Amino acid sequence: MAKHFIKIENKDFETEIGWSTEAIYSAETKNLLVLWKDESSIIQVQEGDTICIDCWGGFPGVMVMKKPKDKYRKLLWENKITRRFITKWGNISEKWDSDFIDRDYGSHFNVSRTISLDTLKFRIHESGFVNSNGQEFTNHVSLDSIAYKEGNFEQFKKDIETMMGYLVPDTNIPG
């Protein structure tokens, strides 16, 4: 029971969604076929569309997502940062700027921190562990919230790219 999002590219694909739903896309016909048990639905889509498949227990709801018109929100949306993560620049509290560190079980840690760039501030949550040599490894990073200010759009694009680099956990985790 969840919403799944599929980005349509110019190539055929077939993917399972959940336990009993399947999506099949034909680039030639530009049709997306959604199969659920013994029922099916076909919708016309275009390259670049994002499709939401809402699995709720019956035949899934299928809809083409509309991109935001605002260029800032559109860039965030294209990077999978939706409205629920965005707060207004003026609504940032002092709590945002304080780091919170919680060491749970000796070798595991949770950290919430704010990172400020030229056109945006974002709050991330990291969890990970410390090995026997004292090295810290992050194995999960999630975005808590983001605030941006409009202005230099080119700088905003660079800041988004920088932020996306923070959202990737360590790839050199031993073991």
C-alpha atoms as a printed R data frame, in Angstrom:
    type eleno elety resid chain resno      x       y       z
1   ATOM     1    CA   MET     A     1  0.000   0.000   0.000
2   ATOM     2    CA   ALA     A     2  2.113   2.843  -1.279
3   ATOM     3    CA   LYS     A     3  2.614   5.319  -4.067
4   ATOM     4    CA   HIS     A     4  5.255   4.404  -6.621
5   ATOM     5    CA   PHE     A     5  6.749   6.838  -9.117
6   ATOM     6    CA   ILE     A     6  8.077   5.925 -12.551
7   ATOM     7    CA   LYS     A     7 10.007   8.295 -14.814
8   ATOM     8    CA   ILE     A     8  9.254   7.600 -18.490
9   ATOM     9    CA   GLU     A     9 12.353   7.452 -20.676
10  ATOM    10    CA   ASN     A    10 12.687   6.660 -24.361
11  ATOM    11    CA   LYS     A    11 13.093   2.901 -23.910
12  ATOM    12    CA   ASP     A    12 10.828  -0.041 -23.275
13  ATOM    13    CA   PHE     A    13 10.608  -1.368 -19.743
14  ATOM    14    CA   GLU     A    14  8.712  -3.836 -17.620
15  ATOM    15    CA   THR     A    15  8.676  -3.546 -13.839
16  ATOM    16    CA   GLU     A    16  6.901  -5.133 -10.907
17  ATOM    17    CA   ILE     A    17  5.296  -2.790  -8.417
18  ATOM    18    CA   GLY     A    18  4.443  -4.352  -5.100
19  ATOM    19    CA   TRP     A    19  3.088  -7.883  -4.960
20  ATOM    20    CA   SER     A    20  0.495  -7.963  -7.714
21  ATOM    21    CA   THR     A    21  0.990  -4.960  -9.989
22  ATOM    22    CA   GLU     A    22  3.109  -4.743 -13.108
23  ATOM    23    CA   ALA     A    23  3.844  -1.783 -15.409
24  ATOM    24    CA   ILE     A    24  4.899  -2.294 -19.032
25  ATOM    25    CA   TYR     A    25  5.926   0.630 -21.236
26  ATOM    26    CA   SER     A    26  6.315   0.598 -25.010
27  ATOM    27    CA   ALA     A    27  8.419   3.479 -26.383
28  ATOM    28    CA   GLU     A    28  7.088   2.769 -29.881
29  ATOM    29    CA   THR     A    29  3.397   3.210 -29.015
30  ATOM    30    CA   LYS     A    30  3.999   5.546 -26.004
31  ATOM    31    CA   ASN     A    31  1.568   3.419 -23.983
32  ATOM    32    CA   LEU     A    32  1.927   2.381 -20.357
33  ATOM    33    CA   LEU     A    33  0.089  -0.831 -19.534
34  ATOM    34    CA   VAL     A    34 -0.704  -1.390 -15.859
35  ATOM    35    CA   LEU     A    35 -1.670  -4.947 -14.882
36  ATOM    36    CA   TRP     A    36 -3.249  -5.853 -11.556
37  ATOM    37    CA   LYS     A    37 -4.348  -9.451 -11.015
38  ATOM    38    CA   ASP     A    38 -6.668 -10.029 -14.008
39  ATOM    39    CA   GLU     A    39 -7.412  -6.356 -14.750
40  ATOM    40    CA   SER     A    40 -5.498  -3.894 -16.920
41  ATOM    41    CA   SER     A    41 -5.396  -0.238 -17.897
42  ATOM    42    CA   ILE     A    42 -3.549   1.560 -20.707
43  ATOM    43    CA   ILE     A    43 -2.600   5.229 -20.593
44  ATOM    44    CA   GLN     A    44 -0.819   7.441 -23.134
45  ATOM    45    CA   VAL     A    45  2.380   8.971 -21.798
46  ATOM    46    CA   GLN     A    46  5.217  11.091 -23.146
47  ATOM    47    CA   GLU     A    47  8.961  10.821 -22.660
48  ATOM    48    CA   GLY     A    48  9.921  12.752 -19.519
49  ATOM    49    CA   ASP     A    49  6.569  12.201 -17.764
50  ATOM    50    CA   THR     A    50  6.529  11.000 -14.184
51  ATOM    51    CA   ILE     A    51  3.767   8.520 -13.438
52  ATOM    52    CA   CYS     A    52  2.299   7.934  -9.988
53  ATOM    53    CA   ILE     A    53  0.923   4.449  -9.373
54  ATOM    54    CA   ASP     A    54 -1.099   4.435  -6.159
55  ATOM    55    CA   CYS     A    55 -1.360   0.890  -4.790
56  ATOM    56    CA   TRP     A    56 -4.058   0.869  -2.132
57  ATOM    57    CA   GLY     A    57 -5.575  -2.636  -2.196
58  ATOM    58    CA   GLY     A    58 -7.785  -2.503  -5.286
59  ATOM    59    CA   PHE     A    59 -6.857  -1.645  -8.861
60  ATOM    60    CA   PRO     A    60 -4.090   0.955  -8.526
61  ATOM    61    CA   GLY     A    61 -4.735   4.565  -9.375
62  ATOM    62    CA   VAL     A    62 -2.544   5.710 -12.273
63  ATOM    63    CA   MET     A    63 -1.897   9.371 -12.999
64  ATOM    64    CA   VAL     A    64  0.576  11.527 -14.871
65  ATOM    65    CA   MET     A    65  2.201  13.957 -12.446
66  ATOM    66    CA   LYS     A    66  2.210  17.638 -13.391
67  ATOM    67    CA   LYS     A    67  5.527  19.432 -13.072
68  ATOM    68    CA   PRO     A    68  5.493  22.691 -11.113
69  ATOM    69    CA   LYS     A    69  5.534  25.831 -13.264
70  ATOM    70    CA   ASP     A    70  7.943  27.714 -10.978
71  ATOM    71    CA   LYS     A    71 11.488  26.980 -12.191
72  ATOM    72    CA   TYR     A    72 12.853  26.603  -8.641
73  ATOM    73    CA   ARG     A    73 10.144  24.161  -7.567
74  ATOM    74    CA   LYS     A    74 10.461  22.338 -10.892
75  ATOM    75    CA   LEU     A    75 14.194  21.742 -10.360
76  ATOM    76    CA   LEU     A    76 13.522  20.494  -6.820
77  ATOM    77    CA   TRP     A    77 10.733  18.235  -8.122
78  ATOM    78    CA   GLU     A    78 13.014  16.804 -10.818
79  ATOM    79    CA   ASN     A    79 15.411  15.847  -8.003
80  ATOM    80    CA   LYS     A    80 12.574  14.102  -6.101
81  ATOM    81    CA   ILE     A    81 12.223  16.866  -3.529
82  ATOM    82    CA   THR     A    82  8.519  17.386  -3.104
83  ATOM    83    CA   ARG     A    83  6.449  20.062  -1.429
84  ATOM    84    CA   ARG     A    84  6.444  18.315   1.953
85  ATOM    85    CA   PHE     A    85 10.202  18.923   2.368
86  ATOM    86    CA   ILE     A    86 10.120  22.626   1.446
87  ATOM    87    CA   THR     A    87  9.764  25.392   4.017
88  ATOM    88    CA   LYS     A    88  9.883  29.143   3.497
89  ATOM    89    CA   TRP     A    89 13.225  30.867   3.974
90  ATOM    90    CA   GLY     A    90 11.733  33.183   6.599
91  ATOM    91    CA   ASN     A    91 10.360  30.241   8.632
92  ATOM    92    CA   ILE     A    92 13.778  28.856   9.543
93  ATOM    93    CA   SER     A    93 14.149  28.732  13.303
94  ATOM    94    CA   GLU     A    94 17.288  28.723  15.417
95  ATOM    95    CA   LYS     A    95 16.706  24.993  15.995
96  ATOM    96    CA   TRP     A    96 17.603  24.503  12.339
97  ATOM    97    CA   ASP     A    97 21.081  25.853  12.909
98  ATOM    98    CA   SER     A    98 21.863  23.660  15.899
99  ATOM    99    CA   ASP     A    99 23.241  20.185  15.335
100 ATOM   100    CA   PHE     A   100 21.749  17.281  17.227
101 ATOM   101    CA   ILE     A   101 23.937  14.240  17.863
102 ATOM   102    CA   ASP     A   102 22.608  11.090  19.464
103 ATOM   103    CA   ARG     A   103 24.804   8.048  20.086
104 ATOM   104    CA   ASP     A   104 22.430   5.173  20.646
105 ATOM   105    CA   TYR     A   105 24.276   1.942  21.209
106 ATOM   106    CA   GLY     A   106 27.914   2.907  21.655
107 ATOM   107    CA   SER     A   107 29.013   2.267  18.103
108 ATOM   108    CA   HIS     A   108 25.909   3.627  16.312
109 ATOM   109    CA   PHE     A   109 25.056   7.286  15.828
110 ATOM   110    CA   ASN     A   110 22.303   9.574  14.589
111 ATOM   111    CA   VAL     A   111 23.077  13.138  13.539
112 ATOM   112    CA   SER     A   112 20.750  15.915  12.383
113 ATOM   113    CA   ARG     A   113 22.470  18.945  10.926
114 ATOM   114    CA   THR     A   114 21.880  21.960   8.741
115 ATOM   115    CA   ILE     A   115 24.037  22.777   5.747
116 ATOM   116    CA   SER     A   116 23.965  26.321   4.341
117 ATOM   117    CA   LEU     A   117 24.828  27.121   0.740
118 ATOM   118    CA   ASP     A   118 24.435  30.378  -1.217
119 ATOM   119    CA   THR     A   119 20.788  29.934  -2.223
120 ATOM   120    CA   LEU     A   120 19.549  27.187   0.059
121 ATOM   121    CA   LYS     A   121 19.703  25.631   3.483
122 ATOM   122    CA   PHE     A   122 18.847  22.019   4.051
123 ATOM   123    CA   ARG     A   123 18.520  19.846   7.111
124 ATOM   124    CA   ILE     A   124 19.668  16.227   6.839
125 ATOM   125    CA   HIS     A   125 19.563  13.240   9.141
126 ATOM   126    CA   GLU     A   126 22.445  10.752   9.060
127 ATOM   127    CA   SER     A   127 22.798   7.429  10.812
128 ATOM   128    CA   GLY     A   128 25.774   5.120  10.861
129 ATOM   129    CA   PHE     A   129 28.346   3.391  12.970
130 ATOM   130    CA   VAL     A   130 31.855   3.742  14.319
131 ATOM   131    CA   ASN     A   131 34.244   0.843  13.712
132 ATOM   132    CA   SER     A   132 36.793  -0.438  16.223
133 ATOM   133    CA   ASN     A   133 39.420   1.978  14.826
134 ATOM   134    CA   GLY     A   134 37.199   4.989  15.531
135 ATOM   135    CA   GLN     A   135 36.290   5.654  11.879
136 ATOM   136    CA   GLU     A   136 32.718   6.839  11.291
137 ATOM   137    CA   PHE     A   137 30.690   5.412   8.413
138 ATOM   138    CA   THR     A   138 27.319   6.781   7.352
139 ATOM   139    CA   ASN     A   139 24.930   4.142   6.044
140 ATOM   140    CA   HIS     A   140 21.747   6.207   5.754
141 ATOM   141    CA   VAL     A   141 21.160   9.859   4.849
142 ATOM   142    CA   SER     A   142 17.740  11.459   4.472
143 ATOM   143    CA   LEU     A   143 16.518  14.965   3.775
144 ATOM   144    CA   ASP     A   144 14.435  16.436   6.600
145 ATOM   145    CA   SER     A   145 13.639  19.813   5.037
146 ATOM   146    CA   ILE     A   146 14.913  22.475   2.680
147 ATOM   147    CA   ALA     A   147 14.531  26.239   2.384
148 ATOM   148    CA   TYR     A   148 15.607  28.248  -0.638
149 ATOM   149    CA   LYS     A   149 15.727  31.849  -1.713
150 ATOM   150    CA   GLU     A   150 15.136  32.972  -5.251
151 ATOM   151    CA   GLY     A   151 17.752  34.963  -7.087
152 ATOM   152    CA   ASN     A   152 20.609  33.567  -9.152
153 ATOM   153    CA   PHE     A   153 19.085  30.453 -10.776
154 ATOM   154    CA   GLU     A   154 22.442  29.168 -12.051
155 ATOM   155    CA   GLN     A   155 23.819  29.261  -8.500
156 ATOM   156    CA   PHE     A   156 20.640  27.521  -7.307
157 ATOM   157    CA   LYS     A   157 21.296  24.678  -9.785
158 ATOM   158    CA   LYS     A   158 24.862  24.318  -8.503
159 ATOM   159    CA   ASP     A   159 23.641  24.322  -4.902
160 ATOM   160    CA   ILE     A   160 21.082  21.594  -5.678
161 ATOM   161    CA   GLU     A   161 23.842  19.495  -7.246
162 ATOM   162    CA   THR     A   162 26.009  20.019  -4.156
163 ATOM   163    CA   MET     A   163 23.105  19.095  -1.882
164 ATOM   164    CA   MET     A   164 22.425  15.881  -3.798
165 ATOM   165    CA   GLY     A   165 26.032  14.869  -3.092
166 ATOM   166    CA   TYR     A   166 25.314  15.101   0.640
167 ATOM   167    CA   LEU     A   167 22.350  12.730   0.283
168 ATOM   168    CA   VAL     A   168 24.513   9.783  -0.787
169 ATOM   169    CA   PRO     A   169 25.738   7.568   2.076
170 ATOM   170    CA   ASP     A   170 29.337   6.331   2.273
171 ATOM   171    CA   THR     A   171 30.123   3.755  -0.392
172 ATOM   172    CA   ASN     A   172 33.252   2.500   1.331
173 ATOM   173    CA   ILE     A   173 31.515   0.774   4.236
174 ATOM   174    CA   PRO     A   174 33.542  -2.313   5.129
175 ATOM   175    CA   GLY     A   175 32.053  -5.685   5.255
